[in-house]
Amino acid sequence: MKKYLLFITTCLTILFMSHTSNAADNLQISYTLSFPEAQAHYVEVEMDISGIHQPFIDLKMPVWTPGSYLVREYAKNVESLTAWNGSTPVSARKINKNTWHVMPAGASSVKVKYRVYCFEISVRTSFVNVAHGFISSAGTFLYPAGMLTNSSTIHIKPYKGWDKVSTSLDMVGSDPFTVHAPNYDILYDSPIEVGNQDVFGFDAAGVKYEVAMCLGGNYDKERLKKDLKKLVEKETEIFGENPNKRYVFIVHNYAKGGGGLEHLSSTVLGATRDAYATEAGYQRFLGLAAHEHFHLWNVKRLRPIALGPFNYDEENYTTDLWIAEGFTNYFDNLVIHRLGLYSTENYLATLCGDINLIENSPGNKIQPLYEASYDAWIKYYRPTENSANMSVSYYSKGSVAAMMLDLEIIQDSKCKYSLDDVMKYMYTEYYKVKKRGYTDDEFKQGLEKFAGKNLDEFYKKYIYGLDAVDYKKYLGYAGLELVDDRAGLNEPSLGITLVANINKPVVATVLRDGAAWVDGLNVNDEINAIDGQPFDPATSLIGKKVGDKINLTITRDGLPMNLRITLLKNTQVKYRIVSIAKPSAEQIAVHGKWLKQ
């Protein structure tokens, strides 16, 4: 009997899935967003579904958003979901963490109503208050299971006083508050900003660009238009075309902000409201814009094969984020340099920032670059007090790997090719011709095509392995070298960092193999005294030597303790990139090809 029931259930499931597939194109779906309680950080959603022929519909919410590799469980913010046939309620029950089972009871249309709490400030999560509404689509719009190809229309009822909508979704007719999404992949890759943002635009590379500046700021609109236009055109040169018809920069200006998230035809940037007036702050903003805009090619179109079509129910693993993010991290500052906004010295200093970050992270000797990519879902976006000891940033180390490969290609091709040529070739070959993502080996073959040689040894050492980077070799191609300003110092160190912005000296990080690591000083310990004298992080080790044994008085979990610690050498480096004394003609040529302007 059990076998018979299982057989019947399986047949019904297959029949339903087949029917769902056939019915998907017949569903008409629209949403209405309203903000009657914006002050309490809610958006209310009405989802109208018509053309229903199946006995039930499962409505799902993604658990993550493309470009941000962490399961965020967006359904946690959904409340009060109900379904209606006219004025008659129909069954709508939750069957797992992100799925609601709706039974239309024979009706051909239903209205599903729910509320979403929006109070997390980031480029990847929705935020609503009386000033504006930022809608992260993956955390707002439910979709019918198995029907990601369905189109939908979104009607927006703005909160009182809001008069603009900024999104890369196409407007329906002449109504700026009604937009259309051709499928759910595009909807989930198209955030929506509603409010009173300052909107201005420019044309670049044959594309209409819109900038939506939200929440004020001391920016110079004309300067931004001019420099963003140059940035767009400089990045377009690398790939040979700009695939958009329209592109939107949504910029959230906060008292202190940062971060960005790329999308197919838009990006969301977090910026510091009053930083535009300083040259350093302005350059940081342009660097962020360059990074996220570069993604419209690298990731959104030229992509690892695992990153699309997406499974919105779980992690989508790839070992190639060191290319997707690391290469983008490399090109963003390089593009700013090519615009003439970074001097060569400034550019090399930013590059050296990545090198110092890597070489001062013990995890660089623990986690290979490919593994850092794969584990982004569980490590990079979930940092702990031990992250620096066990992992490495695929952004920073991927950027350094890109630098090494760029210099290798320039050197081996006698300045005929560079990494620019690889990116253009891969974009054309896989996005335009093959219309799919690349595998690990296919990207390696693309690099080898322009390097003119096998890169097995490079991958063995630096992508899959933990070999120390041969900076002398790679920088030497361009007549450069690393200088460590800390070389020759024999300073003692506890090997810790302290929690910032509090009055007490509380341990934030214990670095692998440092004095605290070896002798048992822990994260969250409060250091009270060294050798009976009150602890001062700026002065307490003055006069101490490597090898000295000190007595620490600490508080751990509210209890006093004494620790005996042997001071070890501070192994942190502080590198600079400098020119060698007498570069050869070949080195000068490589340098010129690499840092062209």
Wavefront OBJ file of the C-alpha trace (Angstrom):
o trace
v 0.000 0.000 0.000
v 2.837 2.396 0.910
v 4.534 1.657 -2.416
v 1.262 2.288 -4.255
v 0.710 5.634 -2.500
v 4.312 6.626 -3.223
v 3.787 5.755 -6.910
v 0.588 7.838 -7.089
v 2.283 10.793 -5.325
v 5.241 10.630 -7.707
v 2.964 10.546 -10.741
v 0.961 13.519 -9.489
v 4.164 15.484 -8.824
v 5.483 14.762 -12.323
v 2.112 15.677 -13.817
v 2.017 18.924 -11.822
v 5.588 19.850 -12.802
v 4.784 19.225 -16.455
v 1.591 21.234 -16.200
v 3.407 24.014 -14.348
v 6.009 24.213 -17.100
v 3.298 24.505 -19.751
v 1.289 26.977 -17.697
v 4.196 29.229 -16.772
v 3.948 31.347 -19.897
v 0.229 31.822 -19.316
v 0.488 33.350 -15.848
v 0.057 37.095 -15.568
v 1.858 38.430 -12.519
v 1.913 41.939 -11.129
v 3.004 43.470 -7.842
v 1.956 46.610 -6.035
v 4.381 48.118 -3.529
v 3.135 50.623 -0.972
v 4.610 52.245 2.128
v 1.774 53.143 4.533
v 4.093 52.553 7.510
v 7.398 53.787 6.160
v 8.207 55.227 9.578
v 8.148 51.666 10.934
v 10.289 50.366 8.029
v 7.687 48.299 6.187
v 6.868 47.818 2.537
v 3.520 46.196 1.789
v 3.333 43.904 -1.226
v 0.310 42.742 -3.174
v 1.037 40.012 -5.716
v -1.698 39.460 -8.306
v -1.552 36.151 -10.183
v -4.006 35.301 -12.954
v -4.250 32.596 -15.593
v -4.010 29.833 -12.983
v -4.945 26.326 -14.114
v -3.020 24.184 -11.637
v -4.425 23.011 -8.274
v -1.798 24.847 -6.226
v 1.093 27.294 -6.538
v 4.188 27.327 -4.373
v 5.524 30.838 -3.883
v 9.191 31.168 -3.004
v 11.555 33.889 -1.839
v 15.277 33.693 -2.696
v 17.595 32.999 0.222
v 20.431 35.080 -1.295
v 20.990 37.831 -3.820
v 23.283 37.592 -6.871
v 26.698 39.153 -6.298
v 26.645 38.674 -2.525
v 27.677 35.152 -1.664
v 25.887 34.522 1.622
v 22.579 32.861 2.420
v 20.718 35.746 4.050
v 17.342 34.080 4.634
v 15.296 36.987 3.291
v 12.060 35.217 4.231
v 12.797 36.057 7.872
v 11.512 39.582 7.165
v 8.167 38.469 5.686
v 5.038 38.615 7.833
v 1.236 38.386 7.610
v 1.066 36.511 4.306
v -2.491 35.817 3.135
v -4.089 34.831 -0.169
v -7.463 35.852 -1.564
v -9.873 35.063 -4.358
v -11.669 38.377 -4.488
v -12.914 38.883 -0.924
v -12.684 35.162 -0.106
v -9.576 33.911 1.676
v -7.870 30.827 0.257
v -5.338 28.531 1.870
v -1.770 29.854 2.065
v 0.539 28.014 4.445
v 4.279 27.998 4.858
v 5.827 24.618 4.047
v 9.518 25.395 4.516
v 11.707 28.353 5.392
v 11.146 30.243 2.112
v 8.093 28.613 0.473
v 4.349 29.242 0.855
v 1.845 26.700 -0.515
v -1.186 28.489 -2.002
v -4.385 26.585 -2.886
v -6.555 28.712 -5.225
v -9.566 26.419 -4.627
v -10.328 26.326 -8.360
v -9.963 30.062 -8.865
v -8.077 31.285 -11.923
v -6.626 34.247 -10.046
v -5.432 35.056 -6.539
v -4.106 38.080 -4.699
v -1.324 37.404 -2.215
v -0.655 40.047 0.421
v 2.349 40.297 2.727
v 4.566 42.785 4.527
v 8.368 42.961 4.500
v 10.352 44.549 7.316
v 13.181 46.653 5.825
v 15.689 47.997 8.319
v 19.169 46.789 7.411
v 21.475 49.368 5.871
v 23.602 47.728 3.195
v 23.800 47.608 -0.583
v 22.203 44.148 -0.605
v 19.272 44.502 1.814
v 16.090 46.571 1.766
v 15.808 49.706 3.883
v 12.711 51.848 4.312
v 12.091 54.963 6.367
v 10.316 58.258 5.755
v 13.315 59.609 3.800
v 13.379 56.920 1.103
v 12.701 53.309 0.219
v 15.434 51.048 -1.103
v 14.037 47.769 -2.397
v 16.404 44.830 -2.779
v 14.334 42.743 -5.162
v 15.486 39.279 -4.054
v 14.297 40.036 -0.525
v 10.974 41.526 -1.588
v 9.335 39.672 -4.476
v 7.997 36.123 -4.215
v 8.041 34.000 -7.377
v 6.041 30.926 -8.404
v 8.231 27.828 -8.082
v 9.517 26.615 -11.430
v 8.457 29.795 -13.203
v 11.554 31.994 -13.183
v 11.008 32.810 -16.862
v 7.702 34.568 -16.115
v 7.520 38.302 -16.707
v 5.961 40.660 -14.173
v 4.894 44.252 -13.715
v 5.572 46.326 -10.607
v 3.325 49.237 -9.578
v 4.777 51.557 -6.944
v 2.664 53.698 -4.634
v 5.185 56.089 -3.103
v 5.107 57.347 0.441
v 3.886 60.937 0.803
v 6.355 63.397 -0.699
v 8.371 60.831 -2.651
v 8.455 61.759 -6.317
v 11.053 59.586 -8.090
v 11.851 55.978 -8.931
v 15.360 54.897 -9.958
v 15.838 51.397 -11.364
v 17.226 49.717 -14.460
v 13.840 48.069 -15.084
v 12.018 49.541 -18.062
v 9.181 51.954 -17.433
v 5.732 50.916 -18.687
v 4.426 53.626 -20.993
v 4.953 57.069 -19.523
v 4.252 56.097 -15.899
v 7.501 56.355 -13.886
v 5.895 54.422 -11.028
v 5.181 51.324 -13.123
v 8.022 49.136 -14.382
v 8.339 45.787 -16.113
v 10.635 42.799 -15.565
v 10.946 40.310 -18.468
v 11.849 37.464 -16.064
v 12.760 36.888 -12.434
v 16.523 36.699 -13.005
v 16.385 40.278 -14.273
v 13.956 41.347 -11.537
v 16.255 39.968 -8.830
v 19.168 41.782 -10.454
v 17.368 45.139 -10.501
v 17.094 47.034 -7.206
v 14.577 49.866 -6.920
v 15.095 53.225 -5.210
v 12.018 55.310 -4.364
v 12.228 58.780 -2.828
v 13.500 62.272 -3.566
v 16.937 61.377 -4.879
v 18.935 63.870 -6.930
v 18.900 62.390 -10.429
v 21.234 63.439 -13.226
v 22.674 61.735 -16.269
v 25.220 61.592 -19.046
v 25.866 59.639 -22.235
v 28.939 57.422 -22.512
v 29.968 54.617 -24.878
v 26.590 54.872 -26.618
v 24.694 54.215 -23.361
v 22.334 56.407 -21.325
v 23.625 56.673 -17.753
v 21.578 57.802 -14.761
v 23.019 58.714 -11.353
v 20.638 58.739 -8.384
v 22.270 60.465 -5.404
v 20.320 59.687 -2.249
v 20.377 61.400 1.163
v 22.445 64.448 0.262
v 26.188 64.939 -0.009
v 28.813 67.540 -0.912
v 29.440 66.127 -4.389
v 30.190 68.238 -7.453
v 27.597 67.099 -9.976
v 29.413 68.395 -13.052
v 32.733 66.886 -12.015
v 31.061 63.534 -11.331
v 29.383 63.518 -14.744
v 32.677 64.274 -16.460
v 34.761 61.702 -14.551
v 32.141 58.937 -14.565
v 31.830 59.369 -18.330
v 35.609 58.933 -18.693
v 35.510 55.919 -16.389
v 32.748 54.235 -18.401
v 34.534 54.815 -21.701
v 37.889 53.630 -20.353
v 36.383 50.365 -19.093
v 34.436 49.910 -22.335
v 37.750 50.098 -24.247
v 38.912 46.935 -22.480
v 35.955 44.815 -23.637
v 35.274 46.489 -26.964
v 31.587 47.200 -26.361
v 29.103 48.304 -23.726
v 26.182 45.842 -23.789
v 23.618 48.084 -22.065
v 21.137 50.544 -23.457
v 20.737 52.214 -20.057
v 22.622 51.933 -16.782
v 21.857 53.308 -13.295
v 24.178 54.235 -10.421
v 22.174 54.247 -7.164
v 24.298 55.982 -4.513
v 23.373 55.971 -0.830
v 25.195 58.738 1.029
v 25.518 58.166 4.769
v 27.437 59.849 7.580
v 29.914 57.029 7.073
v 29.284 54.597 4.243
v 30.943 52.169 1.889
v 30.535 49.026 -0.161
v 28.862 48.261 -3.447
v 26.888 45.562 -5.221
v 26.891 44.990 -8.960
v 23.843 44.263 -11.085
v 23.211 43.531 -14.752
v 22.413 47.136 -15.707
v 22.875 49.025 -12.455
v 24.838 49.159 -9.250
v 24.227 50.264 -5.670
v 27.037 52.156 -3.951
v 27.445 53.149 -0.318
v 29.361 56.406 0.158
v 30.313 58.888 2.859
v 28.154 61.973 2.474
v 30.815 64.603 3.144
v 33.874 62.871 1.650
v 33.513 64.065 -1.947
v 35.199 67.392 -1.208
v 38.543 65.801 -0.329
v 40.657 64.406 -3.141
v 41.237 61.145 -1.290
v 37.504 60.732 -0.618
v 36.608 61.549 -4.201
v 39.136 59.052 -5.557
v 37.822 56.358 -3.199
v 34.316 56.926 -4.544
v 35.468 56.729 -8.167
v 37.435 53.568 -7.345
v 34.270 51.996 -5.917
v 32.260 53.085 -8.965
v 34.969 51.671 -11.249
v 34.865 48.340 -9.399
v 31.103 47.836 -9.515
v 30.765 49.143 -13.075
v 33.521 46.771 -14.275
v 31.317 43.945 -13.017
v 28.753 44.615 -15.760
v 31.204 42.669 -17.910
v 33.199 40.594 -15.420
v 30.613 38.538 -13.440
v 27.327 39.713 -14.900
v 28.202 38.570 -18.440
v 31.680 37.054 -18.447
v 31.101 34.682 -15.541
v 32.110 31.408 -13.925
v 29.804 28.686 -15.203
v 28.340 28.135 -11.711
v 27.036 31.716 -11.511
v 23.974 31.400 -13.700
v 21.341 30.257 -14.184
v 20.973 30.653 -10.431
v 19.535 28.371 -7.821
v 17.903 30.848 -5.452
v 17.246 28.201 -2.783
v 20.849 27.489 -1.816
v 24.514 28.331 -2.311
v 25.933 28.438 -5.852
v 29.554 27.370 -5.445
v 32.481 28.381 -7.645
v 36.258 28.292 -7.211
v 36.628 31.347 -9.470
v 35.701 34.322 -7.307
v 39.402 35.191 -7.335
v 38.782 35.999 -11.019
v 35.277 37.423 -10.695
v 36.107 39.697 -7.757
v 39.917 39.668 -7.581
v 40.432 40.687 -11.221
v 37.772 43.382 -10.816
v 39.593 44.578 -7.701
v 42.758 44.795 -9.795
v 41.238 46.661 -12.731
v 39.293 49.244 -10.692
v 42.371 51.115 -9.455
v 44.182 50.507 -12.738
v 41.340 52.242 -14.596
v 41.472 55.195 -12.178
v 45.213 55.403 -12.897
v 44.567 55.319 -16.651
v 42.165 58.233 -16.208
v 45.059 60.222 -14.794
v 43.413 60.535 -11.368
v 46.038 58.343 -9.701
v 49.701 59.119 -10.230
v 51.905 56.074 -10.809
v 53.135 56.424 -7.231
v 49.571 56.528 -5.871
v 48.547 53.543 -7.948
v 51.511 51.474 -6.764
v 50.675 52.454 -3.183
v 47.119 51.109 -3.560
v 48.477 47.910 -5.091
v 50.924 47.618 -2.199
v 47.987 47.921 0.183
v 46.717 44.571 -1.113
v 50.197 43.053 -0.824
v 50.586 44.208 2.796
v 47.113 42.941 3.688
v 47.921 39.505 2.281
v 51.403 39.192 3.739
v 50.257 40.310 7.206
v 47.429 37.748 7.285
v 48.523 34.367 8.693
v 45.633 32.782 6.798
v 47.561 33.447 3.586
v 49.659 30.410 4.504
v 46.625 28.300 5.380
v 43.961 28.795 2.696
v 44.665 28.506 -1.060
v 43.096 31.079 -3.347
v 40.718 28.670 -5.082
v 39.455 27.479 -1.681
v 38.909 31.064 -0.518
v 36.586 31.441 -3.519
v 34.697 28.238 -2.824
v 34.284 28.958 0.884
v 33.045 32.535 0.435
v 29.553 31.356 1.428
v 30.647 30.195 4.865
v 33.797 32.214 5.589
v 34.274 35.518 3.760
v 30.847 36.933 4.584
v 30.858 35.444 8.091
v 34.123 36.735 9.539
v 35.114 35.781 13.080
v 37.911 36.778 15.423
v 39.978 33.958 13.863
v 39.379 34.784 10.178
v 42.775 36.409 9.656
v 44.420 33.209 10.908
v 42.580 30.753 8.690
v 41.544 32.511 5.488
v 42.695 34.943 2.809
v 40.712 37.535 0.845
v 39.997 36.458 -2.727
v 39.610 40.175 -3.449
v 43.133 41.161 -2.349
v 45.003 38.004 -3.299
v 42.999 37.692 -6.507
v 44.063 41.250 -7.336
v 47.715 40.366 -6.756
v 47.311 37.219 -8.894
v 45.874 39.431 -11.660
v 48.886 41.736 -11.390
v 51.267 38.769 -11.672
v 49.432 37.378 -14.692
v 49.247 40.790 -16.356
v 52.999 41.292 -15.996
v 53.688 37.701 -17.111
v 51.629 38.166 -20.275
v 53.218 41.533 -21.077
v 56.703 40.107 -20.513
v 56.205 36.862 -22.457
v 54.435 38.531 -25.391
v 57.148 41.203 -25.619
v 54.561 43.891 -24.825
v 52.144 42.757 -27.545
v 49.412 41.604 -25.139
v 48.200 42.265 -21.605
v 45.442 41.054 -19.299
v 43.118 43.473 -21.120
v 43.325 41.188 -24.169
v 42.421 38.141 -22.083
v 39.330 39.829 -20.672
v 38.127 40.969 -24.112
v 38.750 37.527 -25.625
v 36.965 35.664 -22.815
v 34.014 38.079 -22.919
v 33.634 37.599 -26.671
v 34.231 33.844 -26.666
v 31.984 32.879 -23.760
v 29.364 35.594 -23.332
v 28.806 36.509 -26.978
v 29.666 33.356 -28.923
v 29.123 30.379 -26.610
v 26.559 32.244 -24.492
v 27.535 30.511 -21.272
v 29.925 30.771 -18.364
v 33.493 29.496 -18.383
v 35.008 26.606 -16.464
v 38.177 26.863 -14.390
v 40.197 25.219 -17.140
v 38.704 27.375 -19.902
v 39.758 30.585 -18.179
v 43.230 29.147 -17.670
v 43.378 28.339 -21.396
v 42.397 31.951 -22.159
v 45.301 33.199 -20.056
v 47.680 30.730 -21.728
v 46.578 31.869 -25.184
v 48.042 35.325 -24.552
v 50.904 34.292 -22.266
v 52.027 31.927 -25.015
v 52.887 29.193 -22.553
v 51.511 26.629 -20.136
v 50.511 28.071 -16.747
v 50.292 24.793 -14.819
v 53.150 25.786 -12.529
v 51.599 29.197 -11.792
v 48.281 27.594 -10.864
v 50.016 24.909 -8.793
v 51.911 27.516 -6.778
v 49.526 30.428 -6.445
v 45.953 29.268 -7.109
v 45.873 25.740 -5.719
v 48.999 26.040 -3.574
v 50.415 28.141 -0.775
v 53.787 29.154 -2.220
v 55.107 32.562 -1.226
v 54.595 35.038 -4.079
v 57.803 35.772 -5.985
v 57.367 39.539 -5.997
v 60.955 40.064 -7.086
v 60.308 38.135 -10.294
v 56.988 39.675 -11.278
v 57.628 43.281 -10.255
v 61.105 42.924 -11.710
v 59.587 42.516 -15.178
v 58.604 46.214 -14.895
v 61.813 47.388 -13.224
v 60.245 47.524 -9.763
v 60.882 45.904 -6.394
v 59.431 45.651 -2.910
v 61.073 47.416 0.014
v 60.045 46.523 3.570
v 60.261 49.574 5.832
v 60.259 47.216 8.812
v 63.169 45.104 7.594
v 65.929 44.791 10.189
v 63.694 45.784 13.111
v 63.639 43.455 16.091
v 60.642 44.823 17.962
v 58.739 42.736 20.527
v 55.025 42.158 20.082
v 52.121 40.473 21.826
v 50.675 39.563 18.407
v 47.210 40.976 19.080
v 44.830 43.686 17.969
v 42.476 45.505 20.338
v 38.778 46.267 19.998
v 38.421 49.731 18.472
v 36.375 52.601 19.831
v 36.089 51.463 23.449
v 37.940 52.767 26.477
v 39.081 49.369 27.728
v 41.991 47.411 26.161
v 40.056 44.309 25.113
v 41.665 41.775 22.763
v 39.983 41.618 19.337
v 42.365 39.290 17.464
v 45.120 36.885 18.457
v 47.446 36.343 15.501
v 48.605 32.816 14.724
v 52.026 31.915 16.195
v 52.417 35.253 17.999
v 53.237 35.584 21.692
v 49.567 35.734 22.759
v 48.744 32.709 20.586
v 51.582 30.622 22.067
v 51.034 31.551 25.719
v 47.248 31.676 25.857
v 46.034 35.287 25.848
v 42.513 35.078 24.393
v 40.111 37.165 22.369
v 37.801 39.145 24.715
v 40.414 39.226 27.498
v 40.802 42.672 29.056
v 44.434 43.563 29.696
v 44.790 45.429 32.984
v 48.533 45.560 33.660
v 51.974 44.482 32.470
v 54.493 43.693 35.212
v 52.273 45.466 37.715
v 51.980 48.703 35.698
v 48.655 49.823 34.138
v 48.499 48.693 30.526
v 48.848 51.333 27.808
v 48.929 49.900 24.274
v 51.068 52.817 23.079
v 53.792 52.634 25.724
v 53.715 49.426 27.739
v 56.205 47.556 25.528
v 58.717 50.409 25.314
v 62.018 49.159 26.705
v 61.007 45.503 26.338
v 63.006 43.122 24.171
v 62.216 40.040 22.107
v 62.478 37.077 24.468
v 61.533 39.031 27.602
v 59.059 37.275 29.887
v 56.282 39.537 31.161
v 53.443 39.130 33.632
v 50.028 40.090 32.334
v 47.148 40.837 34.684
v 43.901 40.311 32.804
v 40.178 39.907 33.310
v 38.566 36.935 31.548
v 34.808 36.459 31.735
v 34.703 38.711 34.779
v 37.430 36.804 36.651
v 40.969 38.104 37.346
v 43.869 36.071 35.959
v 47.655 36.269 35.632
v 49.521 35.098 32.529
v 53.235 34.652 31.935
v 54.052 35.558 28.322
v 57.302 35.491 26.359
v 57.477 38.401 23.917
v 58.142 37.377 20.311
v 59.328 39.364 17.312
v 56.833 41.516 15.471
v 56.662 39.833 12.049
v 54.377 42.378 10.368
v 55.710 43.843 7.099
v 55.301 47.321 5.633
v 56.104 47.128 1.943
v 56.567 49.871 -0.630
v 57.004 49.393 -4.379
v 59.963 51.335 -5.735
v 61.896 51.521 -9.009
v 65.184 49.688 -9.316
v 68.276 51.821 -9.899
v 68.981 51.002 -13.547
v 66.060 49.361 -15.377
v 66.796 47.787 -18.742
v 65.118 48.840 -21.973
v 62.966 45.725 -21.760
v 61.860 46.585 -18.207
v 61.046 50.150 -19.232
v 58.923 48.825 -22.097
v 57.005 46.440 -19.808
v 56.466 49.240 -17.287
v 55.114 51.502 -20.023
v 52.750 48.855 -21.373
v 51.488 47.991 -17.902
v 50.964 51.495 -16.511
v 49.904 53.229 -19.686
v 47.745 56.332 -19.451
l 1 2 3 4 5 6 7 8 9 10 11 12 13 14 15 16 17 18 19 20 21 22 23 24 25 26 27 28 29 30 31 32 33 34 35 36 37 38 39 40 41 42 43 44 45 46 47 48 49 50 51 52 53 54 55 56 57 58 59 60 61 62 63 64 65 66 67 68 69 70 71 72 73 74 75 76 77 78 79 80 81 82 83 84 85 86 87 88 89 90 91 92 93 94 95 96 97 98 99 100 101 102 103 104 105 106 107 108 109 110 111 112 113 114 115 116 117 118 119 120 121 122 123 124 125 126 127 128 129 130 131 132 133 134 135 136 137 138 139 140 141 142 143 144 145 146 147 148 149 150 151 152 153 154 155 156 157 158 159 160 161 162 163 164 165 166 167 168 169 170 171 172 173 174 175 176 177 178 179 180 181 182 183 184 185 186 187 188 189 190 191 192 193 194 195 196 197 198 199 200 201 202 203 204 205 206 207 208 209 210 211 212 213 214 215 216 217 218 219 220 221 222 223 224 225 226 227 228 229 230 231 232 233 234 235 236 237 238 239 240 241 242 243 244 245 246 247 248 249 250 251 252 253 254 255 256 257 258 259 260 261 262 263 264 265 266 267 268 269 270 271 272 273 274 275 276 277 278 279 280 281 282 283 284 285 286 287 288 289 290 291 292 293 294 295 296 297 298 299 300 301 302 303 304 305 306 307 308 309 310 311 312 313 314 315 316 317 318 319 320 321 322 323 324 325 326 327 328 329 330 331 332 333 334 335 336 337 338 339 340 341 342 343 344 345 346 347 348 349 350 351 352 353 354 355 356 357 358 359 360 361 362 363 364 365 366 367 368 369 370 371 372 373 374 375 376 377 378 379 380 381 382 383 384 385 386 387 388 389 390 391 392 393 394 395 396 397 398 399 400 401 402 403 404 405 406 407 408 409 410 411 412 413 414 415 416 417 418 419 420 421 422 423 424 425 426 427 428 429 430 431 432 433 434 435 436 437 438 439 440 441 442 443 444 445 446 447 448 449 450 451 452 453 454 455 456 457 458 459 460 461 462 463 464 465 466 467 468 469 470 471 472 473 474 475 476 477 478 479 480 481 482 483 484 485 486 487 488 489 490 491 492 493 494 495 496 497 498 499 500 501 502 503 504 505 506 507 508 509 510 511 512 513 514 515 516 517 518 519 520 521 522 523 524 525 526 527 528 529 530 531 532 533 534 535 536 537 538 539 540 541 542 543 544 545 546 547 548 549 550 551 552 553 554 555 556 557 558 559 560 561 562 563 564 565 566 567 568 569 570 571 572 573 574 575 576 577 578 579 580 581 582 583 584 585 586 587 588 589 590 591 592 593 594 595 596 597
